[in-house]
Amino acid sequence: MLGFKFKRKTGNKTYKAPLNYSIINLDEDDEINWWCKELSCTEEELIDAVNKVGNSTNRVKEYFGEN
């Protein structure tokens, strides 16, 4: 699904999906919010994970025990 833009509505909040699913971009607030929802983590936990293992989605998922 690389390169596709869509919005996921959860409750009253809409989350903009990332343009590139292979990396986690911490420069975009919308993407941070989307990844936090996807990975069931806080922004702080997501940033900590990216700082420890890099911005690869697979590595971050492994860090959270999802892969």
GUMAR-451074 format. One record per atom (N, C-alpha, C): x, y, z negated; atom name. Coordinates in nm, 3 decimals. Atoms other than C-alpha are relative to their C-alpha. Layout:
# residues N
((X Y Z) 'CA') ...
This chain:
# residues 67
((0.082 -0.119 0.000) 'N') ((0.000 0.000 0.000) 'CA') ((0.086 0.126 0.000) 'C') ((-0.088 -0.115 0.000) 'N') ((0.295 0.230 0.039) 'CA') ((-0.052 0.106 0.095) 'C') ((0.035 -0.112 -0.084) 'N') ((0.213 0.571 0.172) 'CA') ((-0.147 0.038 0.001) 'C') ((0.142 -0.033 0.001) 'N') ((-0.162 0.569 0.106) 'CA') ((-0.032 0.084 -0.123) 'C') ((0.045 -0.084 0.110) 'N') ((-0.324 0.835 -0.106) 'CA') ((-0.144 -0.034 -0.032) 'C') ((0.138 0.017 0.041) 'N') ((-0.636 0.764 -0.302) 'CA') ((-0.012 0.042 -0.145) 'C') ((0.024 -0.039 0.138) 'N') ((-0.792 0.865 -0.626) 'CA') ((-0.080 -0.108 -0.068) 'C') ((0.072 0.098 0.081) 'N') ((-0.908 0.629 -0.896) 'CA') ((-0.072 0.079 -0.109) 'C') ((0.079 -0.069 0.102) 'N') ((-1.186 0.755 -1.116) 'CA') ((-0.019 -0.093 -0.119) 'C') ((0.015 0.076 0.124) 'N') ((-1.183 0.633 -1.475) 'CA') ((-0.072 0.090 -0.099) 'C') ((0.077 -0.086 0.090) 'N') ((-1.455 0.775 -1.694) 'CA') ((-0.021 0.135 0.065) 'C') ((0.014 -0.135 -0.054) 'N') ((-1.452 1.150 -1.643) 'CA') ((0.127 0.051 0.065) 'C') ((-0.130 -0.043 -0.049) 'N') ((-1.091 1.163 -1.528) 'CA') ((0.035 -0.068 0.131) 'C') ((-0.045 0.056 -0.126) 'N') ((-0.954 1.114 -1.178) 'CA') ((0.152 -0.001 0.000) 'C') ((-0.145 0.014 -0.005) 'N') ((-0.600 0.987 -1.131) 'CA') ((0.044 -0.013 0.145) 'C') ((-0.051 0.007 -0.136) 'N') ((-0.412 1.053 -0.808) 'CA') ((0.109 -0.107 0.006) 'C') ((-0.096 0.109 -0.015) 'N') ((-0.226 0.742 -0.698) 'CA') ((0.130 0.053 0.061) 'C') ((-0.129 -0.044 -0.055) 'N') ((0.144 0.774 -0.612) 'CA') ((0.008 -0.024 0.150) 'C') ((-0.023 0.019 -0.144) 'N') ((0.257 0.811 -0.252) 'CA') ((0.087 -0.121 0.025) 'C') ((-0.093 0.111 -0.016) 'N') ((0.525 0.547 -0.305) 'CA') ((-0.009 -0.088 -0.125) 'C') ((0.019 0.089 0.115) 'N') ((0.443 0.251 -0.527) 'CA') ((0.128 -0.069 -0.046) 'C') ((-0.122 0.070 0.039) 'N') ((0.801 0.124 -0.538) 'CA') ((0.083 0.077 -0.102) 'C') ((-0.072 -0.080 0.100) 'N') ((0.924 0.411 -0.757) 'CA') ((-0.100 0.077 -0.086) 'C') ((0.081 -0.082 0.090) 'N') ((0.787 0.605 -1.052) 'CA') ((0.063 0.139 -0.002) 'C') ((-0.047 -0.137 -0.012) 'N') ((0.822 0.978 -0.993) 'CA') ((-0.042 0.080 -0.123) 'C') ((0.030 -0.075 0.122) 'N') ((0.846 1.167 -1.322) 'CA') ((-0.010 0.150 0.024) 'C') ((0.012 -0.142 -0.033) 'N') ((0.839 1.502 -1.140) 'CA') ((-0.144 0.041 0.031) 'C') ((0.140 -0.028 -0.035) 'N') ((0.466 1.474 -1.062) 'CA') ((-0.092 -0.040 -0.115) 'C') ((0.090 0.028 0.113) 'N') ((0.219 1.505 -1.349) 'CA') ((-0.111 -0.098 0.036) 'C') ((0.107 0.092 -0.043) 'N') ((-0.055 1.330 -1.149) 'CA') ((0.049 -0.144 0.003) 'C') ((-0.056 0.135 -0.007) 'N') ((0.171 1.032 -1.089) 'CA') ((0.031 -0.055 -0.139) 'C') ((-0.026 0.044 0.138) 'N') ((0.278 1.017 -1.453) 'CA') ((-0.130 -0.047 -0.063) 'C') ((0.130 0.038 0.057) 'N') ((-0.087 1.011 -1.558) 'CA') ((-0.049 -0.131 0.060) 'C') ((0.046 0.122 -0.068) 'N') ((-0.165 0.741 -1.299) 'CA') ((0.077 -0.121 -0.051) 'C') ((-0.081 0.113 0.046) 'N') ((0.126 0.519 -1.404) 'CA') ((-0.028 -0.033 -0.146) 'C') ((0.034 0.026 0.140) 'N') ((0.041 0.561 -1.773) 'CA') ((-0.129 -0.080 -0.010) 'C') ((0.126 0.075 0.000) 'N') ((-0.311 0.439 -1.701) 'CA') ((0.024 -0.142 0.052) 'C') ((-0.028 0.132 -0.059) 'N') ((-0.185 0.151 -1.483) 'CA') ((0.076 -0.091 -0.095) 'C') ((-0.087 0.079 0.087) 'N') ((0.073 0.038 -1.737) 'CA') ((-0.045 0.000 -0.146) 'C') ((0.055 -0.009 0.137) 'N') ((-0.137 0.113 -2.046) 'CA') ((0.106 0.048 -0.099) 'C') ((-0.103 -0.055 0.087) 'N') ((0.133 0.329 -2.200) 'CA') ((-0.019 0.151 -0.011) 'C') ((0.002 -0.146 0.015) 'N') ((0.184 0.684 -2.319) 'CA') ((0.104 0.060 0.094) 'C') ((-0.098 -0.070 -0.082) 'N') ((0.377 0.944 -2.124) 'CA') ((0.140 -0.017 -0.059) 'C') ((-0.130 0.016 0.067) 'N') ((0.657 0.921 -2.380) 'CA') ((0.058 -0.139 0.024) 'C') ((-0.045 0.137 -0.024) 'N') ((0.676 0.542 -2.342) 'CA') ((0.045 -0.019 0.145) 'C') ((-0.036 0.011 -0.142) 'N') ((0.684 0.572 -1.962) 'CA') ((0.134 0.067 0.026) 'C') ((-0.126 -0.073 -0.020) 'N') ((0.962 0.832 -1.967) 'CA') ((0.116 -0.077 -0.063) 'C') ((-0.103 0.081 0.066) 'N') ((1.160 0.620 -2.214) 'CA') ((0.037 -0.121 0.084) 'C') ((-0.026 0.119 -0.084) 'N') ((1.123 0.313 -1.991) 'CA') ((0.079 0.038 0.124) 'C') ((-0.071 -0.043 -0.121) 'N') ((1.234 0.502 -1.679) 'CA') ((0.143 0.040 -0.034) 'C') ((-0.136 -0.038 0.041) 'N') ((1.533 0.645 -1.867) 'CA') ((0.086 -0.123 -0.031) 'C') ((-0.075 0.121 0.035) 'N') ((1.633 0.294 -1.980) 'CA') ((0.028 -0.090 0.119) 'C') ((-0.016 0.099 -0.108) 'N') ((1.578 0.087 -1.663) 'CA') ((-0.002 0.060 0.140) 'C') ((0.007 -0.063 -0.131) 'N') ((1.548 0.340 -1.380) 'CA') ((-0.144 0.015 0.046) 'C') ((0.135 -0.032 -0.045) 'N') ((1.250 0.447 -1.172) 'CA') ((-0.064 -0.105 0.091) 'C') ((0.058 0.110 -0.077) 'N') ((1.190 0.117 -0.992) 'CA') ((-0.125 -0.052 -0.071) 'C') ((0.125 0.048 0.058) 'N') ((0.830 0.012 -1.049) 'CA') ((0.015 -0.141 -0.055) 'C') ((-0.018 0.138 0.046) 'N') ((0.927 -0.355 -1.077) 'CA') ((0.079 -0.007 -0.129) 'C') ((-0.081 0.002 0.121) 'N') ((1.193 -0.285 -1.338) 'CA') ((-0.077 0.056 -0.120) 'C') ((0.080 -0.058 0.109) 'N') ((0.958 -0.068 -1.543) 'CA') ((-0.108 -0.099 -0.044) 'C') ((0.100 0.102 0.034) 'N') ((0.687 -0.336 -1.525) 'CA') ((0.064 -0.113 -0.080) 'C') ((-0.072 0.103 0.076) 'N') ((0.942 -0.594 -1.641) 'CA') ((0.030 0.048 -0.141) 'C') ((-0.028 -0.059 0.130) 'N') ((1.039 -0.361 -1.925) 'CA') ((-0.122 -0.009 -0.091) 'C') ((0.124 0.008 0.077) 'N') ((0.676 -0.353 -2.036) 'CA') ((-0.056 -0.141 -0.008) 'C') ((0.043 0.139 0.007) 'N') ((0.648 -0.729 -1.990) 'CA') ((-0.115 -0.035 0.092) 'C') ((0.112 0.022 -0.092) 'N') ((0.407 -0.712 -1.697) 'CA') ((0.038 -0.080 0.123) 'C') ((-0.040 0.075 -0.120) 'N') ((0.612 -0.896 -1.436) 'CA') ((0.052 -0.135 -0.036) 'C') 
